[in-house]
Structure formats: structure tokens, C-alpha cells
Amino acid sequence: MTKRHRISAATAVAGLVIAGAHFIGATSAYADDVTPSVPPGTEASASVPTPVKSDSPGLKLPQGGILAAPKVLDMVEVVEDLGGEERRQETNQTVMMALQSEVMFPEDSAIFNAQAAARIQAIAQEINSQKATTVRVFGFTDDQGTYEHGKELSKKRADAVQAELAKTVTNPGVTFDVRGYSEDYPIADNGTEEGRKKNRRVEVTFPRSTGG
């Protein structure tokens, strides 16, 4: 079994009220030092927060303190294997599984290597277990080369992954949303080769099962 370690848990509590006052001891953790990937359709899905009265005596705001707009954040957990080749991100609504391009494709290619099919079939089995009916397959590159070439390559790689998933996903009603985003939405620093490797990836996202 591949040894895994937890690299981040960006935590939030439903109903969290972010106030204009400063609180001692508040902390946050992130998967990387840059903004996580948030392409269209993958925004936070937490419910609208419970209304809070700004004049409630139970808030105990410091003199002159005022409330900012209330905000509820998705609970997010990110787990990455030691080599960074596979990355799993879960929220209260979705599962996202990402594979670095190097573990599936030769450089600048959308043709699978010998190990790719087994990795993708494992994701397909997870889709089956979650009984997902909608699956997003998004491809990404680093910022090397032209944006247009990256757009074409990332889409071809996403198409290839979707075609392989379709061989194992058993739900006859499943629909796929397949896109290529080139260098948009990096999850790591493109200024280093380690960061560029993380950014060259295909993400597969699907809803979590609501069953018991």
C-alpha cells in the first residue's frame, strides 16, 4: 500500500461568523502557498449561513467592533502521496482526485503510458462506489510554452482520461464535463520544477454519495 501523509486540512465550521475584530490563536492551513485550483463549477458549495444579529449581547464584540459579512466555508481535506503523483481533495459535497501528467503521459503527449490505465480505473471504481452521475474531468499544464498549446494539450489529456474512465464507470446515466485549462488555476509555484510538476495534472471531480 502506498504510504500517504496528510499535507493540509483547510478547516471551517458551518455558521462561522467572520468579525471585524482580531482573534488571538486563529490559524489556517493550506495545501500550497498559492491559491488552490478553483476552475468554474468547483466553487465552494456550503450552505448559506444562519443570520446573526449584530446587536446580540452574546457576541461580546470589543468596543467599536463591527461584524463583517457572515460566511460559511466548505470543510476541505487534502491528502497527497509522498511523491506528489496523486492528490485527493474532499469537501462536504465532492471528491476530487488528481493525477500528475507524468504518471500517465510522456512529455508533451496525450498518449497513455503503460501504467495509466490502472490508475484511472481505480478512480473509476471510486466513482462507482459513490454512485456519481456527474463527473468533471479537467486538464491543466504549467506555464511553459504558449497558452494555446497548453490549452490543446490539457484538453486532449482530459479527453483521454474521460475515455478510459468510461470503460469502467458502470452507471449508464453518468455525464462527463471535460475541459482543458492550460496554465490557468495553478496549485503550486510555476517558478520551480517541483511546482510545475504539480500543475501538470488531470483532475477528476464527482459528488460524494448521500447514502448511509
Contacts in CASP RR format, 6 or more apart in sequence:
PFRMAT RR
TARGET T0000
AUTHOR 0000-0000-0000
METHOD contacts of the structure
MODEL  1
MTKRHRISAATAVAGLVIAGAHFIGATSAYADDVTPSVPPGTEASASVPT
PVKSDSPGLKLPQGGILAAPKVLDMVEVVEDLGGEERRQETNQTVMMALQ
SEVMFPEDSAIFNAQAAARIQAIAQEINSQKATTVRVFGFTDDQGTYEHG
KELSKKRADAVQAELAKTVTNPGVTFDVRGYSEDYPIADNGTEEGRKKNR
RVEVTFPRSTGG
2 81 0 8 1.000
2 82 0 8 1.000
2 86 0 8 1.000
3 81 0 8 1.000
3 82 0 8 1.000
4 79 0 8 1.000
4 80 0 8 1.000
4 81 0 8 1.000
4 82 0 8 1.000
5 79 0 8 1.000
5 80 0 8 1.000
5 81 0 8 1.000
5 82 0 8 1.000
6 77 0 8 1.000
6 78 0 8 1.000
6 79 0 8 1.000
7 31 0 8 1.000
7 78 0 8 1.000
7 79 0 8 1.000
7 80 0 8 1.000
8 29 0 8 1.000
8 30 0 8 1.000
8 31 0 8 1.000
8 77 0 8 1.000
8 78 0 8 1.000
9 29 0 8 1.000
9 76 0 8 1.000
9 77 0 8 1.000
9 78 0 8 1.000
10 28 0 8 1.000
10 29 0 8 1.000
10 30 0 8 1.000
10 31 0 8 1.000
10 73 0 8 1.000
10 76 0 8 1.000
10 78 0 8 1.000
11 28 0 8 1.000
11 29 0 8 1.000
11 75 0 8 1.000
11 76 0 8 1.000
12 46 0 8 1.000
12 72 0 8 1.000
12 73 0 8 1.000
12 74 0 8 1.000
12 75 0 8 1.000
12 76 0 8 1.000
14 46 0 8 1.000
14 47 0 8 1.000
14 49 0 8 1.000
14 72 0 8 1.000
15 49 0 8 1.000
15 50 0 8 1.000
15 70 0 8 1.000
15 72 0 8 1.000
16 49 0 8 1.000
16 70 0 8 1.000
16 71 0 8 1.000
16 72 0 8 1.000
16 73 0 8 1.000
17 49 0 8 1.000
17 52 0 8 1.000
17 67 0 8 1.000
17 70 0 8 1.000
17 71 0 8 1.000
18 68 0 8 1.000
18 69 0 8 1.000
18 70 0 8 1.000
18 71 0 8 1.000
19 59 0 8 1.000
19 61 0 8 1.000
19 65 0 8 1.000
19 66 0 8 1.000
19 67 0 8 1.000
19 68 0 8 1.000
20 65 0 8 1.000
20 66 0 8 1.000
20 67 0 8 1.000
20 68 0 8 1.000
21 61 0 8 1.000
21 62 0 8 1.000
21 65 0 8 1.000
30 36 0 8 1.000
31 78 0 8 1.000
31 80 0 8 1.000
31 89 0 8 1.000
31 187 0 8 1.000
32 187 0 8 1.000
32 188 0 8 1.000
32 189 0 8 1.000
32 198 0 8 1.000
33 189 0 8 1.000
34 186 0 8 1.000
34 187 0 8 1.000
34 188 0 8 1.000
34 189 0 8 1.000
36 187 0 8 1.000
37 140 0 8 1.000
37 185 0 8 1.000
37 186 0 8 1.000
37 187 0 8 1.000
37 203 0 8 1.000
38 185 0 8 1.000
39 138 0 8 1.000
39 179 0 8 1.000
39 181 0 8 1.000
39 184 0 8 1.000
39 185 0 8 1.000
41 136 0 8 1.000
42 94 0 8 1.000
42 96 0 8 1.000
42 136 0 8 1.000
42 205 0 8 1.000
44 73 0 8 1.000
44 74 0 8 1.000
44 91 0 8 1.000
45 74 0 8 1.000
45 91 0 8 1.000
45 92 0 8 1.000
45 93 0 8 1.000
45 94 0 8 1.000
46 72 0 8 1.000
46 73 0 8 1.000
46 74 0 8 1.000
46 92 0 8 1.000
46 93 0 8 1.000
47 72 0 8 1.000
48 72 0 8 1.000
49 70 0 8 1.000
49 71 0 8 1.000
49 72 0 8 1.000
50 70 0 8 1.000
51 70 0 8 1.000
52 59 0 8 1.000
52 67 0 8 1.000
52 70 0 8 1.000
54 66 0 8 1.000
54 67 0 8 1.000
59 67 0 8 1.000
61 67 0 8 1.000
74 91 0 8 1.000
74 92 0 8 1.000
74 93 0 8 1.000
75 91 0 8 1.000
75 92 0 8 1.000
76 89 0 8 1.000
76 90 0 8 1.000
76 91 0 8 1.000
77 89 0 8 1.000
77 90 0 8 1.000
78 87 0 8 1.000
78 88 0 8 1.000
78 89 0 8 1.000
79 87 0 8 1.000
79 88 0 8 1.000
79 89 0 8 1.000
80 86 0 8 1.000
80 87 0 8 1.000
80 88 0 8 1.000
81 87 0 8 1.000
84 100 0 8 1.000
84 197 0 8 1.000
84 198 0 8 1.000
85 99 0 8 1.000
85 100 0 8 1.000
85 102 0 8 1.000
85 103 0 8 1.000
86 97 0 8 1.000
86 98 0 8 1.000
86 99 0 8 1.000
86 100 0 8 1.000
86 103 0 8 1.000
86 119 0 8 1.000
87 97 0 8 1.000
87 98 0 8 1.000
87 99 0 8 1.000
87 198 0 8 1.000
87 201 0 8 1.000
88 95 0 8 1.000
88 96 0 8 1.000
88 97 0 8 1.000
88 98 0 8 1.000
89 95 0 8 1.000
89 96 0 8 1.000
89 97 0 8 1.000
89 98 0 8 1.000
90 96 0 8 1.000
90 208 0 8 1.000
92 208 0 8 1.000
93 207 0 8 1.000
93 208 0 8 1.000
94 205 0 8 1.000
94 206 0 8 1.000
94 207 0 8 1.000
94 208 0 8 1.000
95 126 0 8 1.000
95 130 0 8 1.000
95 205 0 8 1.000
95 206 0 8 1.000
95 207 0 8 1.000
95 208 0 8 1.000
96 203 0 8 1.000
96 204 0 8 1.000
96 205 0 8 1.000
97 123 0 8 1.000
97 126 0 8 1.000
97 203 0 8 1.000
97 204 0 8 1.000
97 205 0 8 1.000
98 201 0 8 1.000
98 202 0 8 1.000
98 203 0 8 1.000
98 204 0 8 1.000
99 119 0 8 1.000
99 120 0 8 1.000
99 123 0 8 1.000
99 161 0 8 1.000
99 201 0 8 1.000
99 202 0 8 1.000
100 197 0 8 1.000
100 198 0 8 1.000
100 200 0 8 1.000
100 201 0 8 1.000
101 141 0 8 1.000
101 157 0 8 1.000
101 200 0 8 1.000
101 201 0 8 1.000
101 202 0 8 1.000
102 197 0 8 1.000
102 200 0 8 1.000
103 113 0 8 1.000
103 115 0 8 1.000
103 116 0 8 1.000
103 119 0 8 1.000
104 112 0 8 1.000
104 113 0 8 1.000
104 115 0 8 1.000
104 116 0 8 1.000
104 119 0 8 1.000
104 120 0 8 1.000
104 157 0 8 1.000
104 160 0 8 1.000
104 161 0 8 1.000
104 202 0 8 1.000
105 111 0 8 1.000
105 112 0 8 1.000
105 113 0 8 1.000
105 116 0 8 1.000
105 157 0 8 1.000
105 160 0 8 1.000
106 113 0 8 1.000
108 153 0 8 1.000
110 153 0 8 1.000
110 156 0 8 1.000
110 157 0 8 1.000
110 159 0 8 1.000
110 160 0 8 1.000
111 160 0 8 1.000
112 160 0 8 1.000
112 164 0 8 1.000
116 164 0 8 1.000
117 164 0 8 1.000
120 161 0 8 1.000
120 164 0 8 1.000
120 165 0 8 1.000
120 168 0 8 1.000
121 164 0 8 1.000
121 167 0 8 1.000
121 168 0 8 1.000
123 165 0 8 1.000
123 204 0 8 1.000
124 164 0 8 1.000
124 165 0 8 1.000
124 167 0 8 1.000
124 168 0 8 1.000
124 169 0 8 1.000
125 168 0 8 1.000
127 135 0 8 1.000
127 165 0 8 1.000
127 169 0 8 1.000
127 171 0 8 1.000
127 174 0 8 1.000
127 204 0 8 1.000
127 206 0 8 1.000
128 168 0 8 1.000
128 169 0 8 1.000
128 170 0 8 1.000
128 171 0 8 1.000
129 209 0 8 1.000
130 206 0 8 1.000
130 207 0 8 1.000
130 208 0 8 1.000
130 209 0 8 1.000
131 171 0 8 1.000
131 209 0 8 1.000
132 171 0 8 1.000
132 174 0 8 1.000
132 206 0 8 1.000
132 207 0 8 1.000
132 209 0 8 1.000
133 171 0 8 1.000
133 173 0 8 1.000
133 174 0 8 1.000
133 175 0 8 1.000
133 207 0 8 1.000
134 174 0 8 1.000
134 175 0 8 1.000
134 177 0 8 1.000
134 206 0 8 1.000
134 207 0 8 1.000
135 162 0 8 1.000
135 165 0 8 1.000
135 169 0 8 1.000
135 174 0 8 1.000
135 175 0 8 1.000
135 176 0 8 1.000
135 177 0 8 1.000
135 204 0 8 1.000
135 205 0 8 1.000
135 206 0 8 1.000
136 176 0 8 1.000
136 177 0 8 1.000
136 178 0 8 1.000
136 179 0 8 1.000
136 203 0 8 1.000
136 204 0 8 1.000
136 205 0 8 1.000
136 206 0 8 1.000
137 158 0 8 1.000
137 161 0 8 1.000
137 162 0 8 1.000
137 165 0 8 1.000
137 176 0 8 1.000
137 177 0 8 1.000
137 178 0 8 1.000
137 179 0 8 1.000
137 202 0 8 1.000
137 203 0 8 1.000
137 204 0 8 1.000
138 158 0 8 1.000
138 178 0 8 1.000
138 179 0 8 1.000
138 180 0 8 1.000
138 181 0 8 1.000
138 202 0 8 1.000
138 203 0 8 1.000
138 205 0 8 1.000
139 154 0 8 1.000
139 155 0 8 1.000
139 157 0 8 1.000
139 158 0 8 1.000
139 161 0 8 1.000
139 179 0 8 1.000
139 180 0 8 1.000
139 181 0 8 1.000
139 201 0 8 1.000
139 202 0 8 1.000
139 203 0 8 1.000
140 154 0 8 1.000
140 180 0 8 1.000
140 181 0 8 1.000
140 182 0 8 1.000
140 183 0 8 1.000
140 184 0 8 1.000
140 185 0 8 1.000
140 186 0 8 1.000
140 199 0 8 1.000
140 200 0 8 1.000
140 201 0 8 1.000
140 202 0 8 1.000
140 203 0 8 1.000
141 150 0 8 1.000
141 153 0 8 1.000
141 154 0 8 1.000
141 182 0 8 1.000
141 183 0 8 1.000
141 199 0 8 1.000
141 200 0 8 1.000
142 183 0 8 1.000
142 186 0 8 1.000
142 190 0 8 1.000
142 195 0 8 1.000
142 196 0 8 1.000
142 197 0 8 1.000
142 199 0 8 1.000
142 200 0 8 1.000
143 183 0 8 1.000
143 186 0 8 1.000
143 190 0 8 1.000
143 196 0 8 1.000
143 199 0 8 1.000
144 190 0 8 1.000
144 196 0 8 1.000
147 182 0 8 1.000
147 183 0 8 1.000
148 182 0 8 1.000
150 182 0 8 1.000
150 183 0 8 1.000
151 180 0 8 1.000
151 181 0 8 1.000
151 182 0 8 1.000
153 182 0 8 1.000
154 180 0 8 1.000
154 181 0 8 1.000
154 182 0 8 1.000
155 178 0 8 1.000
155 179 0 8 1.000
155 180 0 8 1.000
157 180 0 8 1.000
157 202 0 8 1.000
158 178 0 8 1.000
158 179 0 8 1.000
158 180 0 8 1.000
158 202 0 8 1.000
159 178 0 8 1.000
161 202 0 8 1.000
161 204 0 8 1.000
162 176 0 8 1.000
162 178 0 8 1.000
165 176 0 8 1.000
165 204 0 8 1.000
166 176 0 8 1.000
183 190 0 8 1.000
183 199 0 8 1.000
186 199 0 8 1.000
187 198 0 8 1.000
187 199 0 8 1.000
187 201 0 8 1.000
188 194 0 8 1.000
188 195 0 8 1.000
188 196 0 8 1.000
188 198 0 8 1.000
188 199 0 8 1.000
189 195 0 8 1.000
190 196 0 8 1.000
190 199 0 8 1.000
END
